[in-house]
Amino acid sequence: MQNAVADELAVPNVVDRAIFQAELDALRVREKAHTHEGDAIAAARRRLPMVAVDSATPLIGERGAVTLLDAFEGRRLLIAYYFMWYPGKPAPEQCEGCTFFTTQVRELAHIHSRDVAYATFCQGPYEESVRYRDFMGWEMPWYSAEDSLDTLLVGRRAGRMHIVCYLRQGSDVFETYWTTMRGVEAMDNSYRLLDLTVYGRQEEWEDSPTGWPQGWGEGKQRVRTDGRPISHWSRLRAGHSDDLGSNRV
């Protein structure tokens, strides 16, 4: 039955190898230009000015009260992902986008080798949110920035996903870059791999030929299945508890 359904999907034209390669070669020129433009943008990013941030800004971590400076773990640079949080809500109702991106942050050794720390700054309470981290099996450093968002996200809208990059000079901390919305795709490899396939992400906003599957819709539907963020299901099957320890609704 699955093959029958697959056979009904629209597919590209079938051509010989020479035509296929010629079309791919033409696309490769655009891909290389895109890569080079990305390199140029990264070069401009490295030349941005920076702004001072209070290094004593409080956070809550596994050792209790700490500071922004502590989150560097002695390293020169810090990448912080600001995880959206809905206080008192159960695990199925927590941010599916933040869950999607954070599931893809695993091996930090390569980041650490460049003298860069990585941490999640949750925008909700520590005790509740760290239970979510444990349910998901994540191992990155996790802090609550709930009481410091006005300082850390000054001029920006709390309650959105953000990546913020910091530089430490001694005990002084500076913000060097931030991004939000689709800029957070820097954390992602799943979408980047799907973009290489013939059907792409299969989402409604994509510019795809007529008949291409786009059943993943828009908004939350893109990264949820049966009422939960997609990656919850493997954790539940593995016996992980999604009890966040809150009875609030």
Secondary structure by P-SEA (a helix, b strand, c coil): caaaaaaaccccccccaaaaaaaaaaaaaaaaaaaaaaaaaaaaaaabbbbbccccccccccccccccccccccccbbbbbbcccccccccccccaaaaaaaaacccaaaaaaacbbbbbbcccccaaaaaaaaaaccccbbbbcccccccccccccccccbbbbbbbcccbbbbcccccccccccccaaaaaaaaccccccccccccccccccccccccccccccccccaaaaaaaaccccccccccc
